[in-house]
């Protein structure tokens, strides 16, 4: 029997629970991005070309923000990076909500793009710091659960606010982001491992941590072959999943002739199943080999999307959604947990940020490649390519299970809960007063 998600989350350390609750509040208030194009075209009267260029710049800023967030997470610490992102983006969102000039709105939006996603690697690294290895997949599943719940609620609330006043979208987003920042400031401590002293004359109030064991591989993710392979498999998973928003609506609405409501309900089923069952399933399968689960899950994702072109009927579409959602549940949190275990603790933010950056890259690459490919091949042959695309990624994960996912090779693994972390009012570098 599956355990209650609330009971599973209740066993996490208090900072992780607060991080999950804060993320839920933040995602419910994530009102800007889904309706940004509408605001630019309808309320600021931009042309489609102007809006497209601005959105491209915003997307580039978000990618840079994600990568910079990994560096800052390792250098400044998890808590400082979270506060920088949440307070900064919250204030910028409020500024956009009250400005009356497009000349002020545009630079605020661009600055928002460079700040808003700094927190994502810090959140993931904090889970890696505070949860033992056996619980990390459940921790990441917990984050995904509240992101999906928050997205569903935020989309509904945002739709109502957008028709009332576009300014409320930005003010609501800003206030909920600042509320998350307040939670971090008041109750989430710094968890970044302190780097060891360079020499014996270093300040005595700096408590050294053991250096990374020799022979365990590079701390530079760009030179880490195992990490790059895991990232390639994650990119394949995300690249296929982005088809849910790019190609799938064409199949359901244009090819099958269903109204947009049917497409919305099918895609919503994916998010609802993840929110309701993912963390419970991940916890239930905790004793299984995680990269084997991830490989099987990736193959299921390819199979589910491959089914889309076979029968143009809503019941078949629903079955396909169930198949690829099951694959996502099995694969995504397990891959994140492996990356967190593989990464050296002092470089965990950079590893996780680069892994997460592939999601943004896949979101940009998917429509640019898959839409023309579908136009050239037709719907059924296009969807038939999805299992073939999934196969190399599944084989990579299967191979990493045999060669890399072993206790003696994992640099960030832990088998017990970490020692107590300093209180939130301690200095950000983790030293006692």
Secondary structure, DSSP 8 states (H G I E B T S, - for coil): ----HHHHHHTS-HHHHHHHHHHHHHHHT--TGGGHHHIIIIIS---HHHHHHHHHHHHHHHHHHHHHHHHHHHHT-HHHHHHHHHHHHHHHHHHHHH---HHHHHHHHHHHHHHTTHHHHHHHHHHHHHS-HHHHHHHHHHHHHHHHHHHHHHHHHHHHHHHH-HHHHHHHHHHHHHHHHHHHHHH----------SSTTS-TTS-------TTS--S-GGG-HHHHHHHHHHHHHHHHHTHHHHTHHIIIIIIS---HHHHHHHHHHHHHHHHHHHHHHHHHTTTS-HHHHHHHHHHHHHHHHHGGGT--SHHHHHHHHHHHHHHHHHHHHHHHHHHHHHS-GGGHHHHHHHHHHHHHHHHHHHHHHHHHHHHHH-HHHHHHHHHHHHHHHHHHHHHHHHHT-STTT-SS--SS-------TTS-TT----
